């Protein structure tokens, strides 16, 4: 694996990690808003599923990171 492919792999893993963090933060903030002591709200499944989509996409990209990095490296090597 040469330097450009390693750089692409690092970039893809970083983006996947950021997506996972964003998904966790969105879901956590929604649950925090629902369990607020002064103004509690009912917990609904639909917003939790929507807020966790970036986390799921991040996990999938992290699993397939080598293939995505190779594709990205080939596209940028024009």
Backbone bond lengths (Angstrom), bond angles and torsions (degrees), N, CA, C in turn:
res aa  C-N    CA-C-N  psi(-1)  N-CA   C-N-CA  omega(-1)  CA-C   N-CA-C  phi
1 X - - - 1.453 - - 1.527 107.29 -
2 X 1.324 116.16 121.98 1.455 119.45 -178.71 1.531 110.84 -85.79
3 X 1.306 115.32 -179.43 1.470 120.77 -172.33 1.521 112.39 -65.42
4 X 1.322 117.98 -38.29 1.469 118.97 -178.70 1.528 111.31 -67.47
5 X 1.330 116.52 -36.86 1.461 118.80 177.62 1.525 111.71 -70.27
6 X 1.328 116.96 -36.95 1.472 119.38 176.53 1.525 110.29 -65.15
7 X 1.327 116.70 -40.35 1.461 120.20 178.16 1.518 111.35 -64.29
8 X 1.330 116.42 -41.38 1.463 119.98 177.88 1.519 110.63 -65.10
9 X 1.334 117.39 -38.97 1.462 121.03 178.69 1.530 110.88 -64.48
10 X 1.324 116.39 -42.62 1.460 120.31 177.73 1.528 110.86 -62.99
11 X 1.331 116.44 -42.14 1.459 121.25 179.26 1.530 111.14 -62.88
12 X 1.328 116.92 -45.25 1.466 120.96 -179.53 1.528 110.55 -64.46
13 X 1.320 117.23 -41.67 1.471 119.73 178.25 1.520 111.74 -66.23
14 X 1.325 116.91 -36.46 1.466 120.67 177.83 1.529 110.79 -64.91
15 X 1.329 116.82 -45.16 1.463 120.93 178.96 1.530 110.57 -63.85
16 X 1.328 117.51 -40.35 1.465 120.71 177.90 1.525 110.86 -63.57
17 X 1.320 116.59 -42.15 1.466 120.36 177.79 1.520 112.10 -63.78
18 X 1.326 116.45 -40.27 1.470 119.97 177.31 1.526 111.19 -63.71
19 X 1.317 116.83 -40.32 1.465 119.77 176.81 1.515 112.09 -62.86
20 X 1.317 116.31 -39.42 1.456 119.80 178.33 1.528 111.33 -65.49
21 X 1.320 116.57 -42.28 1.471 120.50 179.21 1.517 110.48 -64.66
22 X 1.333 117.70 -42.18 1.464 121.17 179.51 1.530 110.46 -62.40
23 X 1.324 116.79 -42.91 1.459 119.97 178.79 1.523 112.53 -63.37
24 X 1.336 116.36 -42.34 1.465 119.52 178.13 1.525 111.93 -65.86
25 X 1.325 116.63 -41.10 1.462 119.72 179.32 1.526 111.74 -65.80
26 X 1.334 117.44 -42.57 1.465 119.97 178.34 1.522 111.60 -60.90
27 X 1.323 115.69 -46.03 1.458 119.51 -179.77 1.532 111.00 -66.02
28 X 1.317 116.55 -41.98 1.465 120.24 178.67 1.515 112.99 -63.89
29 X 1.332 116.45 -40.47 1.467 119.05 177.69 1.515 112.21 -66.33
30 X 1.322 117.23 -37.06 1.466 119.82 176.81 1.529 110.66 -64.67
31 X 1.329 116.46 -44.89 1.462 119.18 179.69 1.522 111.88 -66.68
32 X 1.327 117.01 -34.68 1.461 120.37 176.33 1.521 110.57 -64.06
33 X 1.337 116.02 -40.62 1.458 119.88 178.21 1.525 110.71 -65.29
34 X 1.334 117.75 -35.98 1.461 120.95 -179.39 1.529 112.12 -71.66
35 X 1.325 117.55 -34.23 1.462 121.01 -177.09 1.526 112.69 -98.48
36 X 1.326 117.86 20.49 1.461 121.49 178.18 1.536 108.92 -64.40
37 X 1.335 117.73 132.35 1.471 119.43 -174.00 1.532 114.41 -64.15
38 X 1.324 118.73 -38.81 1.464 119.68 -174.94 1.528 112.85 -79.04
39 X 1.328 117.42 -36.94 1.462 121.40 -177.05 1.533 110.01 -132.39
40 X 1.325 117.37 73.34 1.471 118.37 -178.70 1.535 111.91 -69.43
41 X 1.302 116.02 144.05 1.460 122.78 177.24 1.524 108.94 -118.28
42 X 1.311 116.91 154.25 1.476 117.68 175.85 1.528 110.07 -71.71
43 X 1.310 115.12 142.12 1.461 120.58 178.95 1.525 108.31 -83.05
44 X 1.338 115.29 124.31 1.460 120.79 179.79 1.525 108.59 -112.04
45 X 1.297 115.69 146.59 1.467 121.34 -176.51 1.530 111.43 -74.73
46 X 1.323 118.30 -39.06 1.464 121.97 -175.44 1.530 112.83 -56.98
47 X 1.339 120.49 -48.47 1.475 119.20 177.47 1.527 113.26 -64.67
48 X 1.317 117.36 -32.91 1.467 120.08 177.98 1.524 110.17 -65.92
49 X 1.324 116.73 -42.09 1.470 120.61 178.63 1.525 109.99 -65.01
50 X 1.326 117.64 -44.38 1.469 120.65 179.82 1.527 111.73 -64.55
51 X 1.319 117.27 -39.97 1.461 120.31 -179.14 1.527 112.49 -72.93
52 X 1.319 117.86 -21.78 1.460 119.60 -178.97 1.528 113.12 -92.87
53 X 1.325 119.18 -0.22 1.466 122.10 178.81 1.527 111.99 -59.61
54 X 1.356 120.64 -45.03 1.473 118.64 177.52 1.528 113.11 -60.29
55 X 1.321 117.69 -33.33 1.464 120.51 177.53 1.529 110.66 -64.71
56 X 1.313 116.85 -45.42 1.472 121.08 -179.19 1.528 110.22 -64.99
57 X 1.327 117.34 -42.96 1.467 120.67 178.08 1.527 109.98 -63.25
58 X 1.328 117.37 -39.55 1.457 120.87 177.90 1.515 112.43 -63.38
59 X 1.320 117.59 -39.43 1.468 120.90 178.12 1.526 110.52 -66.10
60 X 1.332 116.76 -42.72 1.465 120.48 179.55 1.523 110.53 -63.91
61 X 1.333 117.30 -43.83 1.467 120.86 179.48 1.530 109.97 -65.89
62 X 1.314 117.48 -37.61 1.461 120.30 178.19 1.533 111.13 -65.19
63 X 1.316 117.20 -38.71 1.462 120.48 177.63 1.523 110.72 -66.40
64 X 1.320 117.71 -41.26 1.460 122.29 -178.17 1.532 111.85 -97.65
65 X 1.321 118.05 25.60 1.465 121.19 -172.25 1.523 113.23 -63.57
66 X 1.313 117.95 -36.77 1.467 119.39 -178.90 1.528 110.93 -65.88
67 X 1.325 116.99 -43.07 1.464 120.10 179.44 1.528 111.00 -66.27
68 X 1.322 116.88 -41.67 1.461 120.36 178.86 1.523 110.59 -66.10
69 X 1.318 117.79 -38.25 1.468 121.31 179.30 1.529 110.75 -67.08
70 X 1.324 117.83 -40.07 1.458 120.29 176.98 1.523 110.90 -64.49
71 X 1.330 116.74 -42.13 1.459 120.72 177.49 1.524 110.81 -62.39
72 X 1.323 116.60 -44.83 1.461 121.03 179.91 1.522 111.09 -65.19
73 X 1.303 117.48 -39.76 1.458 121.51 178.86 1.534 111.18 -64.61
74 X 1.330 116.84 -40.59 1.461 120.61 177.22 1.524 111.89 -66.78
75 X 1.327 117.25 -39.15 1.466 120.78 179.91 1.527 111.87 -67.07
76 X 1.320 117.20 -36.22 1.460 120.64 -177.17 1.510 112.77 -86.91
77 X 1.328 118.52 -8.19 1.461 121.99 -179.25 1.522 113.14 -85.84
78 X 1.263 119.18 9.88 1.463 125.20 -175.02 1.457 113.67 -37.27
